[in-house]
Amino acid sequence: MLKIRAYEEDSFSFYKGIVKSKRNTESKPDLKEELAVISDTQSQYFKDYDDAFDMDSLALMQSMPYSENDKVNLKSLYNYRNKRIQALKNTLTTHPHHRDHIFSTCQNCTINDVDSMDHVLGQTEFPEYSIHPKNLFPCCSDCNRKKSDKFVDDKGSQLFLNLFIDDLPKSHYLKVRFEANWMPRFYLEQPDDVTDDVFNLINNHYEHLDLLERFRGKGGEIINNLKAIIKGYKGLEVNIGDKINDQCKDLETYLGYNHRQVVIYRELAASQDFIQRCMT
């Protein structure tokens, strides 16, 4: 799981580009004119969003009193297949630390490929931000469906990480233990240097996206790959645990310090029983 670089160009110019590409239709013959009427209002709302984004206060945002017709028009601007939305997705899925690499895995879960854009503030309550480029996060359909329109709970507390904004601890909060046949069982544990607020947000994110159970189903492939790596050292005078830990250091910067692959590798590097079983 990695923090993603947010859109760096002017957000309202992005909005205007999509509006310009829209056409009146038989069912919406006045769409262009109706969008033009609210253009100045939208400009101010986009500035409000940008300010809240910079201050990390999106959880405090209030929806705007648009008419139902305006809400329908604003929501109609979003189309995942739109060329500008696709260009935005491609920009956002460039690896934050290796800019020549496209990182197409959903960072909300690190399991599936990106095939949608999640609205950080949901379209139903916040149609005015349906195409705000800092409100669109590259996401897989599974996470998008589980998140739905929720971003805060009834008390206003944030339910999900916003990986444009939220810094992820380098401390190891994702842990794993192994059951029969090396079946992984993941769990979260609060490190001493991670505050309650940060850990609770991480816990909320994992719980609402069902990540610990979803990780469990994907652990076998990672373990089989590690077995193959260990077998490759057979007959060599090397410390296999050290070799695996060296690989973990490389993977941490590319995948994230608490990526499940790193967590599995790190734990099994310390298991002489596992290493010996791989050699037989």
C-alpha positions as CSV (number, residue, x, y, z in Angstrom):
1,M,0.0,0.0,0.0
2,L,1.5,3.3,-1.1
3,K,0.6,6.9,-0.9
4,I,-0.2,8.3,-4.4
5,R,0.8,11.6,-5.9
6,A,-2.3,13.7,-6.3
7,Y,-3.2,15.7,-9.4
8,E,-0.9,18.6,-9.6
9,E,-2.5,20.8,-12.3
10,D,-5.4,23.2,-11.9
11,S,-8.5,21.2,-10.8
12,F,-11.1,23.5,-12.3
13,S,-9.4,23.5,-15.7
14,F,-9.8,19.7,-15.6
15,Y,-13.6,20.2,-14.9
16,K,-13.9,22.7,-17.8
17,G,-12.2,20.4,-20.2
18,I,-14.8,17.6,-19.5
19,V,-17.7,20.1,-19.6
20,K,-16.5,21.4,-23.0
21,S,-16.4,17.8,-24.4
22,K,-20.1,17.2,-23.5
23,R,-22.9,17.5,-26.0
24,N,-26.6,18.2,-25.7
25,T,-28.7,15.1,-26.2
26,E,-32.3,14.3,-27.0
27,S,-33.0,13.6,-23.4
28,K,-30.9,16.6,-22.1
29,P,-31.3,19.2,-24.9
30,D,-30.2,22.1,-22.5
31,L,-27.3,20.3,-20.8
32,K,-24.5,22.7,-22.0
33,E,-26.6,25.8,-21.1
34,E,-27.5,24.4,-17.7
35,L,-23.9,23.6,-16.9
36,A,-22.8,27.1,-18.0
37,V,-25.3,28.7,-15.5
38,I,-23.5,27.0,-12.5
39,S,-20.0,27.4,-13.8
40,D,-19.0,30.2,-11.5
41,T,-20.5,28.4,-8.5
42,Q,-18.6,25.2,-9.4
43,S,-15.4,27.2,-9.6
44,Q,-15.9,28.3,-6.0
45,Y,-16.8,24.8,-4.9
46,F,-13.7,23.4,-6.5
47,K,-11.6,26.0,-4.7
48,D,-13.3,25.0,-1.4
49,Y,-12.4,21.3,-2.1
50,D,-8.8,22.2,-3.0
51,D,-8.5,24.2,0.3
52,A,-10.0,21.3,2.3
53,F,-7.7,18.9,0.6
54,D,-4.6,20.9,1.4
55,M,-5.8,21.2,5.1
56,D,-6.7,17.5,5.3
57,S,-10.2,18.4,6.3
58,L,-12.3,16.6,3.6
59,A,-14.2,14.8,6.4
60,L,-15.7,18.2,7.4
61,M,-17.0,19.0,3.9
62,Q,-20.8,19.7,3.5
63,S,-22.7,19.0,0.4
64,M,-24.0,21.9,-1.7
65,P,-27.7,22.9,-2.2
66,Y,-28.1,22.1,-5.9
67,S,-31.4,21.3,-7.5
68,E,-32.1,17.7,-8.5
69,N,-31.6,18.6,-12.2
70,D,-28.2,20.2,-11.5
71,K,-27.2,17.1,-9.5
72,V,-28.1,14.8,-12.4
73,N,-26.2,17.0,-14.8
74,L,-23.1,17.0,-12.6
75,K,-23.1,13.3,-12.0
76,S,-23.5,12.7,-15.8
77,L,-20.1,14.4,-16.3
78,Y,-18.3,11.3,-14.9
79,N,-17.6,8.4,-17.2
80,Y,-14.7,6.1,-16.5
81,R,-14.1,5.6,-20.2
82,N,-13.8,9.4,-20.8
83,K,-10.5,10.2,-22.4
84,R,-9.6,12.8,-19.8
85,I,-10.6,10.4,-16.9
86,Q,-8.4,7.7,-18.5
87,A,-5.5,10.1,-18.8
88,L,-6.0,11.1,-15.2
89,K,-6.0,7.4,-14.2
90,N,-2.7,6.9,-16.1
91,T,-1.1,9.8,-14.4
92,L,-2.2,8.7,-10.9
93,T,-1.1,5.1,-11.5
94,T,2.5,6.1,-12.2
95,H,4.6,4.7,-9.4
96,P,5.3,7.5,-6.8
97,H,8.9,6.5,-6.3
98,H,9.7,5.0,-9.8
99,R,8.2,7.4,-12.2
100,D,9.0,5.3,-15.3
101,H,6.8,2.5,-14.0
102,I,3.0,2.2,-14.2
103,F,1.6,0.8,-11.0
104,S,-1.8,-0.6,-12.0
105,T,-2.7,-2.3,-8.7
106,C,-5.4,-0.8,-6.5
107,Q,-3.6,0.7,-3.6
108,N,-6.7,0.5,-1.4
109,C,-6.2,-3.2,-1.3
110,T,-3.0,-4.1,-3.2
111,I,-4.8,-7.1,-4.6
112,N,-6.7,-6.3,-7.8
113,D,-6.0,-4.2,-10.9
114,V,-7.4,-0.7,-11.1
115,D,-10.6,-0.9,-13.2
116,S,-12.6,2.1,-11.8
117,M,-12.2,5.4,-10.1
118,D,-13.4,5.7,-6.5
119,H,-15.1,9.0,-5.5
120,V,-13.4,10.0,-2.2
121,L,-16.5,12.0,-1.4
122,G,-19.4,10.0,-2.9
123,Q,-21.3,11.2,-6.0
124,T,-24.7,10.8,-4.3
125,E,-24.0,13.3,-1.6
126,F,-21.4,15.4,-3.4
127,P,-22.3,15.4,-7.2
128,E,-20.5,18.8,-7.4
129,Y,-17.2,16.9,-7.1
130,S,-18.0,14.0,-9.4
131,I,-15.1,14.9,-11.7
132,H,-12.8,16.8,-9.3
133,P,-9.4,15.3,-10.1
134,K,-8.4,15.1,-6.4
135,N,-11.7,13.4,-5.6
136,L,-11.1,10.5,-8.1
137,F,-8.9,7.7,-6.8
138,P,-7.8,4.8,-9.0
139,C,-9.5,1.7,-7.5
140,C,-10.6,-1.8,-8.2
141,S,-14.3,-2.7,-8.5
142,D,-14.2,-4.8,-5.3
143,C,-13.0,-1.9,-3.1
144,N,-15.2,0.6,-4.9
145,R,-18.3,-1.6,-4.2
146,K,-17.3,-2.2,-0.5
147,K,-16.7,1.5,0.1
148,S,-19.8,2.7,-1.8
149,D,-20.5,6.4,-1.0
150,K,-19.1,6.2,2.5
151,F,-16.1,8.3,3.7
152,V,-17.1,9.2,7.2
153,D,-19.3,7.5,9.8
154,D,-22.3,9.0,11.6
155,K,-20.0,10.8,14.0
156,G,-17.9,12.4,11.2
157,S,-14.9,10.1,11.7
158,Q,-13.0,9.1,8.6
159,L,-13.7,5.5,7.6
160,F,-11.0,5.0,4.9
161,L,-7.5,6.0,4.2
162,N,-7.2,8.8,1.6
163,L,-3.9,7.7,0.0
164,F,-3.5,11.1,-1.7
165,I,-3.2,12.6,1.8
166,D,-2.7,10.1,4.6
167,D,0.9,9.2,5.4
168,L,1.4,5.5,6.0
169,P,3.7,4.5,9.0
170,K,6.9,2.6,8.2
171,S,6.5,0.7,11.4
172,H,5.1,-2.8,11.0
173,Y,1.4,-2.8,11.8
174,L,0.4,-5.7,9.5
175,K,1.4,-9.1,11.0
176,V,1.0,-12.7,10.0
177,R,0.9,-16.0,11.7
178,F,0.9,-19.4,10.0
179,E,-1.6,-22.2,10.5
180,A,-1.5,-25.8,9.0
181,N,0.3,-26.1,5.7
182,W,1.6,-22.6,6.1
183,M,-1.8,-21.0,5.6
184,P,-1.3,-17.3,6.5
185,R,-3.6,-15.5,9.0
186,F,-3.1,-11.8,9.0
187,Y,-3.9,-9.4,11.8
188,L,-3.2,-5.8,12.8
189,E,-1.1,-4.8,15.8
190,Q,-0.4,-1.2,16.9
191,P,3.3,-0.3,17.0
192,D,4.5,1.9,19.9
193,D,5.3,4.8,17.6
194,V,1.9,4.9,15.8
195,T,-0.8,7.1,17.4
196,D,-4.3,5.8,18.3
197,D,-5.9,8.1,15.7
198,V,-3.6,6.8,12.9
199,F,-4.0,3.2,13.9
200,N,-7.8,3.5,14.3
201,L,-8.0,4.9,10.7
202,I,-5.9,2.0,9.4
203,N,-8.0,-0.5,11.3
204,N,-11.2,1.1,9.9
205,H,-9.8,0.9,6.3
206,Y,-8.9,-2.8,6.7
207,E,-12.1,-3.7,8.4
208,H,-14.5,-2.0,6.0
209,L,-12.7,-3.3,2.9
210,D,-12.3,-6.8,4.5
211,L,-8.6,-6.8,3.7
212,L,-7.4,-9.3,6.3
213,E,-9.6,-12.0,4.9
214,R,-8.9,-11.0,1.3
215,F,-5.2,-11.2,1.9
216,R,-5.5,-14.7,3.3
217,G,-6.9,-15.9,0.0
218,K,-4.0,-14.5,-1.9
219,G,-1.2,-15.7,0.4
220,G,-0.6,-19.1,-1.2
221,E,0.9,-17.7,-4.4
222,I,3.3,-15.5,-2.4
223,I,4.5,-18.4,-0.3
224,N,5.0,-20.7,-3.4
225,N,7.1,-18.0,-5.0
226,L,9.2,-17.7,-1.9
227,K,9.7,-21.5,-1.8
228,A,11.0,-21.3,-5.4
229,I,13.4,-18.5,-4.4
230,I,14.7,-20.5,-1.4
231,K,15.2,-23.7,-3.4
232,G,17.4,-21.6,-5.8
233,Y,19.9,-21.2,-2.9
234,K,20.2,-25.0,-2.4
235,G,23.9,-26.0,-2.3
236,L,25.1,-22.4,-1.8
237,E,27.0,-21.1,1.2
238,V,24.7,-18.2,2.0
239,N,22.5,-17.1,4.9
240,I,19.1,-17.6,3.3
241,G,17.3,-15.5,5.9
242,D,19.6,-12.6,5.3
243,K,19.0,-12.9,1.5
244,I,15.2,-12.8,2.0
245,N,15.5,-9.8,4.3
246,D,17.6,-8.0,1.7
247,Q,14.9,-8.6,-0.8
248,C,12.3,-7.3,1.7
249,K,14.2,-4.0,1.8
250,D,13.9,-3.6,-1.9
251,L,10.2,-4.6,-1.9
252,E,9.4,-2.2,0.9
253,T,10.0,0.9,-1.3
254,Y,8.3,-0.6,-4.3
255,L,5.2,-2.2,-2.7
256,G,5.0,-0.6,0.8
257,Y,6.4,-1.3,4.2
258,N,3.3,-3.3,5.2
259,H,2.5,-5.0,1.9
260,R,1.4,-8.6,2.6
261,Q,4.3,-10.0,0.4
262,V,6.8,-8.1,2.5
263,V,5.1,-9.2,5.7
264,I,5.1,-12.9,4.7
265,Y,8.7,-12.8,3.4
266,R,9.9,-11.1,6.6
267,E,8.2,-13.6,8.9
268,L,9.3,-16.7,7.0
269,A,12.9,-15.5,6.7
270,A,13.1,-16.0,10.4
271,S,11.7,-19.5,10.3
272,Q,14.4,-22.2,10.0
273,D,11.7,-24.8,9.9
274,F,10.1,-23.3,6.7
275,I,13.5,-22.8,5.1
276,Q,14.5,-26.4,5.8
277,R,11.2,-27.8,4.4
278,C,11.8,-25.8,1.2
279,M,15.2,-27.5,0.8
280,T,13.9,-31.0,1.1
